[in-house]
Amino acid sequence: MSSKYLKFNDEILSKKINGLYNQCKKMEDILTHKTKDFEIKNYISREEMENLCDELTLYQNELKNKEKEFKKLEAEKLKQEEEEKKKEAELLKQQQPKFEIINDLEPLKRNFFNKEERSLDLLKTELNNNNYKYYVIEYNYSNTMFGKPEYMACNLMKGFVKRLDNYTKYLFGVFRCFNNKSNGDYIYVSYFLLNTP
């Protein structure tokens, strides 16, 4: 009998074996790594139990080392993806076209959003007083949102806004999403001032 197992009776040793076995299986699932198959039998000799416990302990250590490698590779992959995203964003920034602007839109935006009622009259006034072009745009594919929950419809609208982040000095846009309660349709309408000739 191995001296390291003297303090364990058969029942405790059996629980230890099952615990090691279950931990190894969990680690295998994380690592998608299946190399060993241990047969856990209820009626095995004390010597077989101790040998199995040793094998499982060694295998658990092997899996721990593989898990460390796996996590290290995952961290490196994540870091590389982040670096690629930064490079791509920097490249897009460099490639972003530069246009002549008519006016600084920031005061207009602040004025518009500080008003209690955000009416389009302010945009129309600006249109008349400057050389802005004014557009009303309706999204053609709103039928893809038919019957979807309101938060999904709003998320789509946020996506429209996000795509224009790099062009805020050339555009002032107001996005609206209306829900037709009678048939469940969503209607997306946008109003834009174009701040470039």
C-alpha positions in Angstrom: 0.0 0.0 0.0 1.4 3.4 -1.0 2.3 5.5 2.0 0.7 8.7 0.6 -2.7 7.0 0.6 -2.5 5.6 4.2 -4.7 8.3 5.6 -7.5 7.5 3.1 -9.9 4.7 3.7 -11.5 3.0 0.6 -14.5 5.3 0.6 -12.5 8.5 0.8 -10.1 7.2 -1.9 -13.0 6.3 -4.1 -14.4 9.9 -3.7 -11.0 11.3 -4.5 -10.8 9.2 -7.7 -14.3 10.4 -8.7 -13.4 14.0 -8.0 -10.2 13.8 -10.0 -12.0 12.0 -12.8 -14.7 14.7 -13.0 -12.1 17.6 -12.9 -10.2 16.0 -15.7 -13.4 15.6 -17.8 -14.2 19.3 -17.3 -10.8 20.3 -18.3 -11.0 18.0 -21.3 -14.2 19.8 -22.4 -12.5 23.2 -22.1 -9.5 22.1 -24.0 -11.5 19.9 -26.5 -8.9 17.4 -25.6 -9.7 13.7 -25.3 -6.7 11.4 -25.0 -7.4 9.1 -22.1 -10.3 7.0 -21.1 -10.3 5.8 -17.5 -12.6 3.0 -16.4 -14.0 3.7 -13.0 -15.3 0.4 -11.5 -17.0 0.0 -8.2 -15.2 -3.1 -7.2 -11.5 -2.8 -7.7 -8.7 -3.7 -5.4 -7.0 -1.2 -3.1 -3.8 -1.4 -5.2 -5.8 -0.7 -8.4 -7.5 2.3 -6.7 -4.2 3.7 -5.7 -2.7 3.2 -9.2 -5.8 4.8 -10.8 -5.5 7.7 -8.4 -1.9 8.2 -9.4 -2.7 8.0 -13.1 -5.6 10.5 -12.7 -3.3 12.9 -10.7 -0.6 12.8 -13.4 -3.2 13.2 -16.2 -4.8 16.2 -14.3 -1.3 17.8 -14.1 -0.8 17.2 -17.8 -4.2 18.9 -18.5 -3.3 21.8 -16.3 -0.2 22.4 -18.3 -2.2 22.2 -21.6 -4.7 24.6 -20.1 -2.0 27.1 -19.4 -0.7 26.8 -22.9 -4.3 27.1 -24.3 -4.9 30.3 -22.2 -1.6 31.8 -23.3 -2.4 31.1 -27.0 -5.9 32.5 -26.5 -4.5 35.7 -24.9 -1.9 36.1 -27.7 -4.7 35.6 -30.3 -6.9 38.2 -28.5 -4.0 40.6 -28.4 -3.2 40.1 -32.0 -6.9 40.7 -33.0 -6.9 43.9 -30.9 -3.7 45.1 -32.7 -5.2 44.3 -36.1 -8.4 46.2 -35.2 -6.3 49.2 -34.1 -4.2 49.1 -37.3 -7.4 48.8 -39.4 -9.0 51.7 -37.5 -5.9 53.8 -38.1 -5.8 52.9 -41.8 -9.5 53.8 -42.1 -8.8 57.1 -40.4 -5.9 57.9 -42.8 -8.1 56.9 -45.8 -11.1 58.9 -44.7 -11.8 61.4 -47.4 -11.5 65.1 -46.5 -14.2 67.5 -47.7 -14.6 71.2 -47.6 -17.1 72.3 -45.0 -19.7 75.1 -45.1 -19.9 75.9 -41.4 -19.1 74.6 -38.0 -22.1 72.4 -37.0 -21.4 72.2 -33.3 -23.3 75.3 -32.2 -26.3 74.2 -34.3 -26.2 70.7 -32.7 -25.9 72.0 -29.2 -28.8 74.5 -29.8 -30.9 71.7 -31.3 -30.4 69.2 -28.5 -30.7 71.8 -25.7 -34.3 72.7 -26.8 -37.1 71.0 -24.9 -38.9 70.2 -28.2 -36.5 69.0 -30.8 -38.4 70.3 -33.9 -37.1 70.1 -37.4 -37.9 73.9 -37.9 -34.4 74.7 -36.6 -32.9 72.5 -39.3 -35.1 74.1 -42.0 -34.1 77.6 -40.8 -30.4 76.7 -41.1 -31.1 75.3 -44.5 -32.6 78.6 -45.6 -29.8 80.7 -44.1 -26.9 78.7 -45.5 -26.0 76.6 -48.5 -26.7 73.3 -46.8 -28.4 70.5 -48.7 -31.3 68.9 -46.8 -32.3 65.3 -47.2 -35.1 63.2 -46.0 -34.2 59.5 -46.2 -36.4 56.5 -45.6 -34.8 53.1 -45.0 -35.8 50.6 -47.7 -35.5 47.4 -45.7 -37.5 48.2 -42.6 -39.7 45.1 -43.4 -36.9 42.9 -42.1 -37.8 44.2 -38.6 -41.5 43.3 -39.0 -42.8 41.9 -35.7 -39.5 42.2 -33.9 -39.3 43.6 -30.4 -38.8 47.3 -30.0 -35.3 47.1 -28.6 -34.1 45.3 -31.8 -35.6 48.0 -33.9 -33.8 50.6 -31.8 -30.5 48.7 -32.0 -30.7 48.9 -35.8 -31.2 52.6 -35.6 -28.1 52.9 -33.3 -26.2 50.9 -35.9 -27.1 53.6 -38.5 -25.8 56.3 -36.2 -22.6 54.4 -35.4 -21.7 54.1 -39.0 -21.6 57.9 -39.4 -19.3 58.6 -36.4 -16.4 59.6 -38.6 -18.4 62.1 -40.6 -20.0 64.2 -37.9 -18.5 67.5 -39.2 -20.0 66.9 -42.6 -23.4 65.8 -41.5 -26.1 66.7 -39.0 -28.6 63.9 -38.9 -31.8 63.2 -36.9 -32.9 59.5 -36.9 -36.5 58.5 -36.2 -38.1 55.1 -35.9 -41.9 54.9 -36.0 -44.0 51.9 -35.2 -47.2 51.3 -37.0 -49.3 49.8 -34.3 -52.0 48.5 -36.7 -49.6 46.2 -38.6 -46.4 46.0 -36.6 -44.3 47.6 -39.3 -41.3 49.9 -38.3 -40.6 53.0 -40.4 -37.1 54.5 -40.3 -36.9 58.1 -41.4 -33.7 60.3 -41.2 -33.3 64.0 -41.7 -29.9 65.4 -42.7 -28.1 68.6 -43.3 -25.1 68.0 -45.5 -22.3 70.4 -44.5 -20.2 70.3 -47.6 -20.6 71.6 -51.1 
